[in-house]
């Protein structure tokens, strides 16, 4: 927000007939705790009243709303040896991304302004206590259950539609976003003028109109930001790639942190990751041919899934970790469906992000991504993939080649279950023969496949397709959920 826009904002706020549940005026600083309580109260109050932001303004007389200036320097003020801004942020839950603006309203009156986003998930607490404004008094939210219920009931705005940066001009938007990347990836002709660009971005909800002009949405920023650091909250969602020496995290070989929007950097990211992965050398009749240890299409799909299915409200960022025996893709957030049903079910918490990334060709059509990953995993004769959910983080792992004899029993069971899922979504059934083909087991060793099927059956992961069938030779199996 530019200084003239901040002055215009103050002029609008002082026109309010009274302080409210989302606006409070102060003359000078009193205590850090008071500010923390006010931030909690104003965020909660803005949510209840359908406001995007609450405002705490230092330099305004609360009774008359006259601009009188303040000696309080919110940006540089300390709590002990710690910056007050950081001290406050550490004690808010959830950690809303409030902004501090300092500027001169005129030649003699200085203003310190806290711009506080309305909470979207749950009441904001300061030091484990939530607050609310009642008229011009700050009270504990727990004393007003009806107001607290309104916060919980208010529908959360989808992440993609929320504002990443507001009060922008057309040239500001084009300066912040790589608009040409959008048209290239969508294979659309580039508009003749800037207004044509903006109109298309409005249709895609990458940009929206607000009272302050134009705003870049989270969807527009996370995909097309030239520099994610220009968007404070989203800069923490840059994807990170770490390659380690060996099978653990003791020694890092190299690390990369993304600086651009996902759409701009996706192709380069996938190529860089594939370039770090080990390769097998196949000796042909004339030439040596190098083949990747892992299927590139599986790597591409899993990276896209990590970006699409992350929970942006959870602290953390998407990460790719490369070890000598595996590659792990992880993202913040618990999955919306159980990992056992990843192959046949599809629910995304970021539908708009998923849709546009598919249309740009970054991943498969809806619901057909993980079956392709497992199909290529089998083609490369790799161990089964694993999905782990720990501490609000979802991790999918691909493993380098190991022969059947080197797989643990639980890995054989997991591979058998994934094979049955793959067959089922392909409108087929798993049989002893199909499992032998998956593991490259010779027909004379059919008993090995039978043992794996029996173990998987006893684990409750598969069932007989036709329990009434008397034929053991032609018995077929489906996943337990089929």
JOCOR-V871827 format. One record per residue. N is the residue number from 1. RES is the residue in one letter. PHI is phi in radians with two decimals (none if undefined). PSI is psi in degrees with one decimal (999 if undefined). D_CENTER is the distance of its C-alpha to the mean C-alpha in Angstrom with 2 decimals. Layout:
N;RES;PHI;PSI;D_CENTER / N;RES;PHI;PSI;D_CENTER
//
This chain:
1;X;none;127.4;25.94 / 2;X;-1.39;162.7;29.37 / 3;X;-1.05;-40.5;32.34 / 4;X;-1.13;-33.2;34.16 / 5;X;-1.23;-35.1;31.16 / 6;X;-1.16;-41.1;30.99 / 7;X;-1.11;-41.2;34.72 / 8;X;-1.10;-37.7;34.38 / 9;X;-1.10;-44.3;31.74 / 10;X;-1.06;-42.2;34.23 / 11;X;-1.04;-36.1;36.99 / 12;X;-1.27;-41.4;35.05 / 13;X;-1.16;-39.2;34.18 / 14;X;-1.25;-12.1;37.79 / 15;X;-1.34;-13.6;38.95 / 16;X;-1.03;136.3;37.45 / 17;X;-1.08;-32.9;40.52 / 18;X;-2.59;165.3;39.25 / 19;X;-1.08;156.0;36.42 / 20;X;-2.42;-170.3;33.96 / 21;X;-1.25;-10.6;31.10 / 22;X;-2.21;3.7;28.75 / 23;X;-2.37;130.4;31.18 / 24;X;-2.43;137.4;33.25 / 25;X;-1.90;139.5;35.76 / 26;X;-2.36;156.0;37.11 / 27;X;-1.52;-67.4;39.81 / 28;X;-2.26;170.0;39.10 / 29;X;-1.12;139.9;37.02 / 30;X;-2.01;-56.7;38.07 / 31;X;-2.78;153.1;35.70 / 32;X;-1.05;-39.7;32.11 / 33;X;-1.08;-38.8;31.94 / 34;X;-1.07;-42.6;32.99 / 35;X;-1.13;-42.5;30.17 / 36;X;-1.04;-43.4;27.58 / 37;X;-1.12;-39.6;29.12 / 38;X;-1.17;-39.5;29.20 / 39;X;-1.07;-44.8;25.51 / 40;X;-1.01;-49.8;24.76 / 41;X;-1.12;-43.2;27.41 / 42;X;-1.27;-34.2;26.51 / 43;X;-1.15;-45.0;22.79 / 44;X;-1.16;-40.4;23.94 / 45;X;-1.16;-40.2;26.78 / 46;X;-1.07;-39.6;24.80 / 47;X;-1.06;-48.9;22.65 / 48;X;-1.05;-37.6;25.91 / 49;X;-1.66;10.0;27.53 / 50;X;1.22;23.3;24.79 / 51;X;-1.62;145.9;24.49 / 52;X;-1.24;-32.4;21.38 / 53;X;-2.44;155.0;22.72 / 54;X;-1.91;161.8;25.42 / 55;X;-2.37;131.0;27.81 / 56;X;-2.04;113.2;29.86 / 57;X;-2.01;122.2;32.55 / 58;X;-1.72;128.2;35.04 / 59;X;2.06;10.1;38.25 / 60;X;-2.13;134.3;39.11 / 61;X;-1.32;124.3;41.95 / 62;X;-1.19;-28.4;40.63 / 63;X;-1.41;-45.3;43.84 / 64;X;-1.68;-15.9;44.76 / 65;X;1.11;24.6;41.37 / 66;X;-1.42;138.1;43.29 / 67;X;-1.34;113.5;41.52 / 68;X;-2.09;-5.4;43.25 / 69;X;1.42;164.9;40.88 / 70;X;-2.50;153.6;39.62 / 71;X;-1.63;-4.1;40.17 / 72;X;-1.33;124.4;36.76 / 73;X;-1.87;91.5;34.48 / 74;X;-1.08;-34.3;31.04 / 75;X;-1.23;-36.3;29.35 / 76;X;-1.81;-4.2;31.91 / 77;X;-1.17;144.1;32.94 / 78;X;-1.96;150.0;32.80 / 79;X;-1.97;99.3;32.62 / 80;X;1.19;-124.0;34.90 / 81;X;-1.73;1.7;33.70 / 82;X;-1.78;142.2;30.04 / 83;X;-1.01;132.8;28.64 / 84;X;-1.02;-39.1;28.61 / 85;X;-1.03;-46.2;25.24 / 86;X;-1.18;-40.4;23.61 / 87;X;-1.04;-43.0;25.80 / 88;X;-1.15;-47.3;24.66 / 89;X;-1.03;-36.8;20.90 / 90;X;-1.21;-17.8;21.37 / 91;X;-1.91;7.3;23.20 / 92;X;-1.75;139.5;20.96 / 93;X;-2.49;118.7;18.86 / 94;X;-1.20;161.4;16.23 / 95;X;-1.41;86.1;16.00 / 96;X;-1.23;151.0;16.18 / 97;X;-1.65;69.0;16.22 / 98;X;-1.24;154.7;19.93 / 99;X;-2.06;149.2;21.90 / 100;X;-2.02;127.7;25.51 / 101;X;-2.13;129.9;27.87 / 102;X;-2.10;132.8;31.44 / 103;X;-2.85;163.5;34.03 / 104;X;-1.65;119.7;37.69 / 105;X;-1.19;-37.6;38.44 / 106;X;-2.63;-161.7;41.89 / 107;X;-1.17;-21.7;44.29 / 108;X;-2.17;-14.3;44.70 / 109;X;-1.91;117.6;41.79 / 110;X;-1.68;142.1;38.56 / 111;X;-2.12;137.1;35.43 / 112;X;-2.01;125.7;32.48 / 113;X;-2.22;128.4;29.68 / 114;X;-1.76;120.2;26.58 / 115;X;-1.80;116.1;24.09 / 116;X;-2.05;112.7;22.10 / 117;X;-1.13;142.6;19.21 / 118;X;-1.12;139.0;19.93 / 119;X;-1.14;147.0;18.07 / 120;X;-2.11;-15.7;15.87 / 121;X;-1.87;-50.3;15.31 / 122;X;-2.83;169.4;18.57 / 123;X;-1.01;141.0;21.47 / 124;X;-1.45;129.3;21.02 / 125;X;-1.86;145.9;23.28 / 126;X;-2.07;121.0;25.16 / 127;X;0.89;47.0;26.66 / 128;X;1.19;18.6;25.95 / 129;X;-2.35;129.9;27.72 / 130;X;-1.62;145.9;26.48 / 131;X;-2.22;163.7;28.69 / 132;X;-2.59;152.8;29.69 / 133;X;-1.63;131.4;32.22 / 134;X;-2.12;108.6;35.30 / 135;X;1.03;-116.5;37.37 / 136;X;-1.93;16.8;37.53 / 137;X;-2.01;137.2;37.14 / 138;X;-1.56;125.2;34.12 / 139;X;-2.24;165.4;34.21 / 140;X;-1.27;132.4;32.31 / 141;X;-1.11;-33.2;30.01 / 142;X;-1.06;-20.1;31.32 / 143;X;-1.42;-4.9;34.69 / 144;X;-2.31;73.7;33.43 / 145;X;-1.04;-31.5;31.84 / 146;X;-1.13;-39.3;31.96 / 147;X;-1.19;-41.1;29.80 / 148;X;-1.09;-40.3;27.25 / 149;X;-1.08;-35.1;27.26 / 150;X;-1.12;-37.6;26.49 / 151;X;-1.12;-45.0;23.25 / 152;X;-1.18;-31.3;22.14 / 153;X;-1.41;-26.6;23.37 / 154;X;-1.08;128.3;21.88 / 155;X;-1.13;130.5;19.37 / 156;X;-1.29;130.0;15.86 / 157;X;-1.20;129.9;14.98 / 158;X;-0.94;144.0;12.02 / 159;X;-0.88;-45.6;9.12 / 160;X;-1.08;-30.6;10.21 / 161;X;-1.50;-13.0;13.75 / 162;X;-1.23;160.8;13.57 / 163;X;-1.55;130.1;15.34 / 164;X;-1.64;-35.1;14.13 / 165;X;-2.71;130.5;17.79 / 166;X;-2.03;174.5;20.94 / 167;X;1.03;53.0;24.69 / 168;X;-2.00;153.5;24.65 / 169;X;-1.64;173.4;27.37 / 170;X;-1.03;-45.8;27.20 / 171;X;-1.15;-33.4;27.85 / 172;X;-1.06;-47.3;25.13 / 173;X;-1.05;-46.5;22.50 / 174;X;-1.19;-28.7;23.99 / 175;X;-1.26;-30.5;24.12 / 176;X;-1.50;-33.4;20.41 / 177;X;-1.96;145.4;19.10 / 178;X;-1.46;82.9;20.34 / 179;X;-1.15;-32.9;21.85 / 180;X;-1.13;-30.2;23.94 / 181;X;-1.09;-41.8;21.03 / 182;X;-1.00;-51.4;20.10 / 183;X;-1.19;-34.4;23.75 / 184;X;-1.11;-48.1;24.24 / 185;X;-1.22;-32.6;21.44 / 186;X;-1.47;-4.9;22.54 / 187;X;0.98;46.9;26.11 / 188;X;-2.00;148.8;27.31 / 189;X;-1.14;141.3;30.10 / 190;X;-1.28;130.9;29.22 / 191;X;-1.03;157.6;30.58 / 192;X;-1.33;-24.6;33.80 / 193;X;-2.48;172.8;32.70 / 194;X;-1.14;-33.2;29.83 / 195;X;-1.12;-34.9;30.20 / 196;X;-1.13;-38.5;29.59 / 197;X;-1.09;-49.1;26.28 / 198;X;-1.11;-40.2;25.20 / 199;X;-1.06;-40.3;26.47 / 200;X;-1.18;-39.3;24.35 / 201;X;-1.20;-30.0;21.19 / 202;X;-1.18;-41.2;22.20 / 203;X;-1.07;-41.8;22.59 / 204;X;-1.39;-3.8;19.10 / 205;X;1.07;30.9;17.78 / 206;X;-1.44;-22.0;16.44 / 207;X;-2.43;149.9;19.03 / 208;X;-2.48;159.4;20.98 / 209;X;-1.50;140.4;24.30 / 210;X;-2.36;179.0;24.80 / 211;X;-1.06;-30.2;27.91 / 212;X;-1.54;6.7;27.29 / 213;X;2.11;-109.6;27.15 / 214;X;-2.06;153.3;23.90 / 215;X;-2.32;139.4;20.28 / 216;X;-1.49;127.0;17.28 / 217;X;-1.38;166.4;14.44 / 218;X;-1.03;-36.6;10.76 / 219;X;-1.08;-46.0;10.88 / 220;X;-1.12;-40.9;13.80 / 221;X;-1.25;-45.8;12.64 / 222;X;-1.17;-24.9;9.37 / 223;X;-1.62;-41.4;11.62 / 224;X;-2.14;11.3;15.03 / 225;X;-1.10;129.8;15.28 / 226;X;-1.18;-34.7;18.25 / 227;X;-2.47;110.4;17.24 / 228;X;-1.08;-22.8;13.85 / 229;X;-1.14;-16.4;16.09 / 230;X;-1.26;-14.0;17.61 / 231;X;-2.08;99.3;14.67 / 232;X;-0.86;-53.0;14.76 / 233;X;-1.18;-38.2;11.57 / 234;X;-1.41;-17.9;9.39 / 235;X;-1.07;-24.0;11.67 / 236;X;-1.41;-3.0;10.12 / 237;X;-1.82;13.8;6.91 / 238;X;-1.10;137.4;9.61 / 239;X;-1.33;143.6;9.83 / 240;X;-2.12;139.9;12.90 / 241;X;-2.15;126.7;15.68 / 242;X;-2.22;129.4;18.50 / 243;X;-1.92;126.2;21.72 / 244;X;-1.82;157.4;24.05 / 245;X;-1.56;121.0;27.75 / 246;X;1.57;-162.3;28.61 / 247;X;-1.69;0.6;26.92 / 248;X;-2.29;-174.6;25.50 / 249;X;-1.72;16.4;23.77 / 250;X;-1.09;-42.7;27.10 / 251;X;-2.25;123.6;27.35 / 252;X;-1.59;131.7;24.80 / 253;X;-1.56;-45.6;26.13 / 254;X;-2.79;160.9;23.70 / 255;X;-2.54;141.9;20.24 / 256;X;-2.28;138.8;18.25 / 257;X;-2.15;125.8;15.50 / 258;X;-1.16;143.2;14.09 / 259;X;-2.08;-10.4;15.38 / 260;X;-2.00;170.4;14.84 / 261;X;-1.05;155.5;12.48 / 262;X;-1.02;-41.8;11.04 / 263;X;-1.15;-37.5;13.97 / 264;X;-1.20;-41.3;16.53 / 265;X;-1.70;-1.6;15.82 / 266;X;-1.07;-51.3;14.88 / 267;X;-1.06;-44.0;18.53 / 268;X;-1.13;-36.9;19.50 / 269;X;-1.09;-48.8;16.73 / 270;X;-1.08;-42.9;17.86 / 271;X;-1.13;-39.9;21.45 / 272;X;-1.14;-43.8;21.10 / 273;X;-1.08;-47.7;19.62 / 274;X;-1.05;-33.3;22.39 / 275;X;-1.21;-19.6;24.87 / 276;X;-1.58;-11.0;24.16 / 277;X;-1.47;147.3;24.72 / 278;X;-1.16;153.7;28.26 / 279;X;-2.19;152.4;30.53 / 280;X;-1.70;144.3;33.57 / 281;X;-1.84;116.5;36.81 / 282;X;-1.77;131.3;38.82 / 283;X;-1.66;109.5;42.46 / 284;X;-1.52;-168.0;43.67 / 285;X;-1.15;-36.3;47.23 / 286;X;-2.11;-46.6;47.24 / 287;X;-1.98;154.9;43.96 / 288;X;-1.43;131.3;41.36 / 289;X;-2.04;133.9;38.04 / 290;X;-1.75;126.6;34.74 / 291;X;-2.11;145.3;32.07 / 292;X;-1.18;146.5;28.56 / 293;X;-1.15;-35.0;28.09 / 294;X;-2.07;146.7;24.93 / 295;X;-1.16;127.1;24.61 / 296;X;-1.09;-34.6;22.76 / 297;X;-1.17;-31.7;21.54 / 298;X;-1.21;-41.2;19.94 / 299;X;-1.06;-44.4;18.17 / 300;X;-1.08;-47.5;16.94 / 301;X;-1.09;-42.8;15.73 / 302;X;-1.23;-35.0;13.91 / 303;X;-1.14;-45.3;12.11 / 304;X;-1.05;-42.7;11.13 / 305;X;-1.10;-39.1;10.10 / 306;X;-1.09;-36.7;7.88 / 307;X;-1.28;-44.6;5.99 / 308;X;-1.24;-41.2;6.62 / 309;X;-1.67;6.7;6.33 / 310;X;-1.18;154.3;3.37 / 311;X;-1.70;106.2;4.34 / 312;X;-1.21;-13.8;3.86 / 313;X;-1.48;-9.3;7.50 / 314;X;-1.69;138.5;7.87 / 315;X;-1.08;138.2;9.27 / 316;X;2.23;179.9;8.44 / 317;X;-2.53;158.6;6.98 / 318;X;-1.14;144.6;7.14 / 319;X;-2.53;142.3;10.90 / 320;X;-2.09;124.9;13.91 / 321;X;-2.14;126.2;17.13 / 322;X;-1.93;121.9;20.45 / 323;X;-2.01;172.5;23.48 / 324;X;-1.20;-23.9;26.98 / 325;X;-2.05;2.3;26.72 / 326;X;-2.91;166.8;23.08 / 327;X;-2.30;134.6;19.65 / 328;X;-2.11;129.6;16.51 / 329;X;-1.95;126.1;12.93 / 330;X;-2.35;155.6;10.46 / 331;X;-2.53;152.3;6.89 / 332;X;-1.19;140.8;6.45 / 333;X;1.99;149.3;7.77 / 334;X;-1.47;143.4;10.94 / 335;X;-1.18;153.1;11.49 / 336;X;-1.42;-13.2;13.17 / 337;X;-2.26;157.5;16.12 / 338;X;-1.15;140.5;18.18 / 339;X;-0.96;-27.7;17.72 / 340;X;-1.12;-17.7;21.36 / 341;X;-1.92;13.6;20.57 / 342;X;-1.00;-35.6;17.74 / 343;X;-1.32;-27.0;20.42 / 344;X;-1.98;-12.8;21.94 / 345;X;-2.00;155.2;19.46 / 346;X;-2.49;117.5;16.53 / 347;X;-2.44;126.8;14.28 / 348;X;-2.09;136.5;10.89 / 349;X;-1.41;-9.6;9.15 / 350;X;-2.21;68.6;8.19 / 351;X;-1.09;-39.4;11.77 / 352;X;-1.17;-41.3;12.41 / 353;X;-1.10;-44.0;9.79 / 354;X;-1.08;-43.5;11.16 / 355;X;-1.10;-47.5;14.61 / 356;X;-1.23;-33.5;14.84 / 357;X;-1.19;-32.5;13.56 / 358;X;-1.21;-42.8;16.24 / 359;X;-1.14;-25.2;18.77 / 360;X;-1.51;-1.6;18.32 / 361;X;1.47;19.3;19.08 / 362;X;-1.42;-21.4;16.10 / 363;X;-2.66;176.4;16.12 / 364;X;-1.28;169.8;18.53 / 365;X;-1.11;162.9;19.45 / 366;X;-0.90;123.9;17.94 / 367;X;1.43;3.7;18.55 / 368;X;-2.06;19.3;20.34 / 369;X;-1.43;-52.9;17.93 / 370;X;-1.25;-29.8;18.47 / 371;X;-1.12;-34.3;22.18 / 372;X;-1.20;-39.1;22.52 / 373;X;-1.04;-48.3;20.92 / 374;X;-1.18;-37.3;23.44 / 375;X;-1.05;-46.4;26.22 / 376;X;-1.26;-30.6;25.98 / 377;X;-1.06;-41.4;25.56 / 378;X;-1.21;-40.5;28.89 / 379;X;-1.04;-36.8;30.45 / 380;X;-1.50;2.7;29.91 / 381;X;1.02;40.9;31.31 / 382;X;-1.64;158.9;28.46 / 383;X;-1.05;163.3;27.86 / 384;X;-1.13;151.2;25.48 / 385;X;-1.25;158.6;21.75 / 386;X;-2.16;149.4;20.38 / 387;X;-2.21;122.7;17.33 / 388;X;-2.14;141.0;17.00 / 389;X;-2.12;112.4;15.15 / 390;X;-2.46;133.5;16.00 / 391;X;0.85;49.9;15.22 / 392;X;1.03;39.9;11.95 / 393;X;-2.49;135.3;10.71 / 394;X;-1.90;126.6;11.22 / 395;X;-2.19;128.0;13.31 / 396;X;-1.96;130.8;15.22 / 397;X;-2.09;136.2;18.41 / 398;X;-1.90;139.7;21.00 / 399;X;-2.01;149.3;24.45 / 400;X;-1.25;166.1;27.33 / 401;X;-1.05;133.6;30.53 / 402;X;-2.48;136.4;32.75 / 403;X;-1.15;162.8;35.71 / 404;X;-0.94;-40.5;36.14 / 405;X;-1.16;-17.4;38.58 / 406;X;-1.74;4.4;36.04 / 407;X;-1.57;142.1;33.43 / 408;X;-1.29;162.6;33.45 / 409;X;-1.00;-43.9;34.38 / 410;X;-1.13;-30.1;30.94 / 411;X;-1.25;-38.9;29.49 / 412;X;-1.10;-41.2;32.21 / 413;X;-1.11;-44.3;31.42 / 414;X;-1.13;-39.6;27.69 / 415;X;-1.12;-40.8;28.69 / 416;X;-1.11;-44.1;31.21 / 417;X;-1.09;-46.5;28.81 / 418;X;-1.09;-35.7;26.26 / 419;X;-1.14;-41.1;29.30 / 420;X;-1.14;-37.1;30.46 / 421;X;-1.13;-44.9;27.10 / 422;X;-1.07;-43.3;27.20 / 423;X;-1.10;-43.2;30.79 / 424;X;-1.12;-44.4;30.19 / 425;X;-1.27;-12.5;27.51 / 426;X;-1.66;10.9;29.97 / 427;X;1.10;35.9;32.68 / 428;X;-2.24;177.5;34.53 / 429;X;-2.17;146.3;35.50 / 430;X;-1.34;137.9;35.36 / 431;X;-2.31;173.3;38.83 / 432;X;-1.03;-39.3;40.50 / 433;X;-1.16;-44.3;41.02 / 434;X;-1.15;-36.2;37.41 / 435;X;-1.23;-35.0;36.24 / 436;X;-1.08;-39.1;39.01 / 437;X;-1.17;-36.5;37.75 / 438;X;-1.10;-41.7;34.20 / 439;X;-1.67;-0.1;35.66 / 440;X;0.99;49.7;38.62 / 441;X;-1.64;130.6;41.10 / 442;X;-1.16;150.3;44.66 / 443;X;-1.05;-31.4;46.30 / 444;X;-1.18;-15.4;48.95 / 445;X;-1.88;32.6;46.25 / 446;X;-1.00;-25.9;44.92 / 447;X;-1.11;-28.9;45.40 / 448;X;-1.13;-45.4;42.46 / 449;X;-1.13;-38.4;40.13 / 450;X;-1.07;-41.4;41.88 / 451;X;-1.11;-42.4;41.19 / 452;X;-1.12;-41.9;37.42 / 453;X;-1.10;-43.3;37.42 / 454;X;-1.07;-44.2;39.49 / 455;X;-1.11;-39.1;37.16 / 456;X;-1.22;-38.3;34.09 / 457;X;-1.08;-46.1;36.15 / 458;X;-1.18;-24.8;37.21 / 459;X;-1.35;-6.8;33.63 / 460;X;1.41;17.5;33.04 / 461;X;-1.67;-19.0;30.48 / 462;X;-2.34;164.1;32.84 / 463;X;-2.50;163.1;35.87 / 464;X;-1.23;138.7;38.86 / 465;X;-1.19;-38.3;38.55 / 466;X;-2.35;90.3;42.17 / 467;X;-1.07;-19.9;43.48 / 468;X;-1.43;-12.7;46.95 / 469;X;-1.16;137.6;47.38 / 470;X;-1.63;-10.2;50.16 / 471;X;-1.47;120.0;49.25 / 472;X;-1.41;-32.7;47.59 / 473;X;-1.13;-37.9;47.61 / 474;X;-1.87;21.4;45.54 / 475;X;-1.19;138.5;43.26 / 476;X;-2.21;162.0;39.66 / 477;X;-2.36;152.3;36.49 / 478;X;-2.32;164.0;33.29 / 479;X;-1.08;157.6;30.16 / 480;X;-1.06;-25.9;30.84 / 481;X;-1.57;-5.1;28.79 / 482;X;-1.18;999;30.63
//
